[in-house]
């Protein structure tokens, strides 16, 4: 299991996923864009963290129409770091493209948090998912906020590890996750998932793609990434394949 040694100096953002436990969800008032963007202090925080970051951080350009739509669908304010990233960026690229944090969508990362989750963690916009996908990597790993699907630690982050097909608890929040992306030891976290020459291989891979790897990483034959086959394909294809494999293994 992967572990991270973080300072946890950043406090938990106001994650609303706990509302999934409320029976009167349908009566919750949908906030308009003016209410959601009244306090934009979350963006100041994110920018300050990026300026002092140890890792390479790239904010993707934002499209206002996409940003307005995504923030309204997500119903989270720009006072929070997550809301700020959705509203002020098309997404965030970390470590030259190895890791991608979802925002409101851009050419290099044409997925917003709500659009990527629709059909995966919820059916219709406005529903409170029990799991929210917020980032992923080039080898098919997923980062998500737990809203009850993975345990009682609401608001905590999990990593779906492609080498085990298991949701691993990271024991920190979304804001702590940003701290990890900006300043953490990414090389150590991915020590078992990188291969010789990976830096060159990911140069032509954008946030809309991920590597389809065979033999599968979770098999004995797929443990040596220097010997497996790697092909860049649409990220949706890698996501679906991993979920299908997970279901197949669970039923055995």
C-alpha positions in Angstrom: 0.0 0.0 0.0 1.2 3.5 -0.9 1.8 5.9 2.0 2.6 9.6 2.0 4.5 11.5 4.6 2.7 14.9 4.5 2.6 17.6 7.1 -1.2 17.9 6.9 -0.7 21.6 7.5 -3.6 22.5 5.2 -7.1 22.4 6.7 -10.0 20.4 5.2 -12.1 22.3 2.6 -15.8 22.4 3.0 -16.6 19.1 1.2 -20.3 18.7 0.8 -20.3 15.0 -0.1 -21.6 14.1 3.4 -24.9 15.4 2.2 -25.3 12.1 0.5 -26.5 10.8 3.9 -29.4 13.2 4.1 -32.8 11.9 3.1 -34.2 15.3 2.1 -31.6 15.9 -0.6 -34.1 16.8 -3.2 -35.2 19.8 -1.1 -31.7 21.3 -1.0 -31.5 24.7 -2.6 -29.4 24.9 -5.8 -27.1 28.0 -5.5 -26.6 30.3 -8.5 -23.3 31.3 -9.9 -23.2 34.6 -8.1 -23.5 32.8 -4.8 -20.9 30.2 -5.7 -18.3 32.8 -6.7 -19.0 35.5 -4.1 -15.8 34.6 -2.2 -12.9 33.8 -4.5 -10.3 33.4 -1.8 -9.7 29.8 -2.7 -7.9 30.8 -5.9 -5.5 33.0 -4.0 -4.6 30.0 -1.8 -4.0 27.8 -4.8 -1.9 30.4 -6.6 0.3 30.9 -3.6 0.8 27.1 -3.2 1.8 26.9 -6.9 4.3 29.7 -6.7 6.2 28.0 -3.9 5.8 24.4 -5.3 8.7 22.0 -5.6 7.1 20.1 -8.5 6.3 21.3 -12.0 2.7 22.7 -12.0 0.9 23.8 -15.2 -2.5 25.6 -15.0 -4.4 25.0 -18.1 -6.3 27.9 -19.7 -9.9 28.3 -18.7 -13.0 28.7 -20.9 -15.5 30.9 -19.0 -18.6 29.1 -20.3 -17.2 25.7 -19.4 -16.1 27.1 -16.0 -19.5 28.6 -15.3 -21.2 25.3 -16.2 -18.9 23.0 -14.3 -19.0 25.1 -11.1 -22.8 25.3 -11.2 -23.1 21.6 -11.8 -20.7 20.8 -9.0 -22.3 23.3 -6.5 -19.1 24.1 -4.6 -17.9 27.6 -4.0 -14.7 29.3 -5.1 -13.8 29.8 -1.5 -12.6 26.2 -1.6 -9.5 25.1 -3.5 -11.5 22.6 -5.5 -14.0 25.2 -6.5 -11.2 27.6 -7.4 -9.5 25.1 -9.6 -12.7 24.3 -11.4 -13.6 27.9 -11.9 -10.2 29.4 -12.7 -8.5 26.6 -14.6 -9.2 24.1 -17.3 -7.3 21.7 -15.1 -3.8 21.3 -13.6 -1.0 19.2 -15.1 1.6 17.9 -12.7 5.1 16.4 -13.3 5.1 17.1 -17.1 1.7 15.3 -17.6 2.1 12.2 -15.4 -0.7 13.4 -13.1 -3.8 15.4 -14.0 -6.0 17.3 -11.7 -9.5 17.9 -13.1 -10.8 21.5 -13.4 -13.4 22.7 -15.9 -11.9 21.3 -19.0 -9.3 22.4 -21.6 -8.0 21.1 -24.9 -5.2 19.1 -23.1 -7.6 17.9 -20.5 -11.0 17.9 -22.0 -12.9 16.7 -18.9 -14.4 18.6 -16.0 -15.0 17.1 -12.6 -18.8 16.9 -13.1 -18.6 15.7 -16.7 -16.1 13.0 -15.9 -18.1 11.7 -12.9 -21.5 11.7 -14.7 -22.3 8.1 -15.5 -19.6 6.9 -13.2 -20.3 8.1 -9.7 -23.7 9.6 -10.3 -26.4 9.5 -12.9 -27.7 13.1 -13.0 -26.2 16.5 -12.1 -27.3 17.6 -8.7 -27.0 14.2 -7.1 -24.5 13.8 -4.2 -22.1 11.0 -5.2 -20.7 8.7 -2.7 -17.4 8.9 -4.5 -16.0 11.9 -6.5 -13.2 11.4 -9.1 -11.0 14.5 -9.0 -7.6 13.5 -10.6 -5.9 10.6 -12.4 -2.5 9.6 -13.9 -1.1 8.2 -17.2 -1.1 4.6 -16.0 -4.8 4.5 -15.1 -4.7 5.4 -11.4 -7.6 7.4 -10.0 -7.8 9.9 -7.2 -11.2 10.3 -5.5 -12.9 11.9 -2.5 -14.8 9.5 -0.4 -18.4 10.4 0.2 -19.4 7.2 1.9 -18.7 4.5 -0.7 -15.3 3.6 0.7 -15.9 3.9 4.5 -16.9 6.5 7.1 -13.9 8.8 6.5 -16.0 11.3 4.6 -14.0 13.9 2.7 -10.8 11.8 2.7 -8.9 11.0 -0.5 -8.4 7.5 -2.0 -6.2 6.2 -4.8 -7.4 3.5 -7.2 -4.1 1.6 -7.8 -4.0 0.0 -11.3 -1.4 -2.6 -10.0 -3.9 -4.0 -7.5 -7.3 -2.7 -8.6 -7.8 -1.6 -5.0 -8.9 1.7 -3.5 -6.1 2.6 -1.2 -6.8 5.2 1.6 -4.5 8.1 1.5 -5.6 9.5 4.9 -5.7 13.2 3.8 -8.1 15.7 2.3 -8.3 17.3 -1.2 -6.3 20.3 0.0 -3.6 18.0 1.3 -3.7 16.2 -2.0 -2.9 19.5 -3.7 0.0 19.9 -1.3 1.2 16.5 -2.3 0.9 17.3 -6.0 2.7 20.6 -5.7 5.4 19.6 -3.1 5.3 15.9 -2.4 7.6 13.1 -3.5 5.8 12.0 -6.6 8.7 9.7 -7.7 8.5 7.8 -4.4 4.7 7.4 -4.6 5.0 6.0 -8.2 8.2 4.0 -7.6 6.6 0.8 -8.7 4.7 2.3 -11.6 7.4 4.0 -13.6 9.8 2.5 -16.1 13.1 3.5 -17.8 12.4 6.2 -20.3 8.9 7.1 -19.0 9.7 10.8 -19.3 10.1 10.5 -23.1 7.1 8.2 -23.5 4.6 10.6 -21.9 5.6 13.6 -24.0 3.0 12.8 -26.6 0.3 11.9 -24.1 -2.2 14.5 -23.0 -4.8 14.5 -20.3 -7.4 12.9 -22.6 -5.3 9.8 -22.8 -3.7 7.1 -20.6 -1.6 4.1 -21.2 -3.2 0.8 -21.9 -0.7 -1.7 -20.5 -0.5 -5.4 -21.2 0.1 -7.8 -19.5 -2.1 -6.0 -16.9 -0.3 -4.3 -14.1 -2.3 -6.3 -11.5 -1.0 -9.6 -12.9 2.3 -11.3 -12.1 3.5 -10.9 -15.7 2.7 -7.2 -15.6 4.9 -6.2 -12.7 8.0 -5.3 -14.7 7.0 -2.2 -16.5 10.2 -2.2 -18.6 8.9 -5.4 -20.4 5.2 -4.7 -20.8 3.4 -3.3 -23.8 2.3 0.4 -23.4 -0.1 2.1 -25.8 -1.7 5.6 -25.4 -5.5 5.3 -25.8 -8.5 7.4 -24.7 -8.6 7.6 -20.9 -12.2 6.5 -20.9 -11.0 3.2 -22.5 -8.5 2.6 -19.7 -11.0 3.5 -17.0 -13.7 1.1 -18.4 -11.2 -1.7 -18.8 -10.0 -1.4 -15.2 -13.5 -1.3 -13.9 -14.5 -4.4 -16.0 -11.4 -6.2 -14.6 -12.3 -5.2 -11.1 -15.8 -6.6 -11.5 -14.5 -9.8 -13.0 -12.1 -10.3 -10.1 -14.7 -9.5 -7.5 -17.0 -12.1 -8.9 -14.4 -14.9 -8.8 
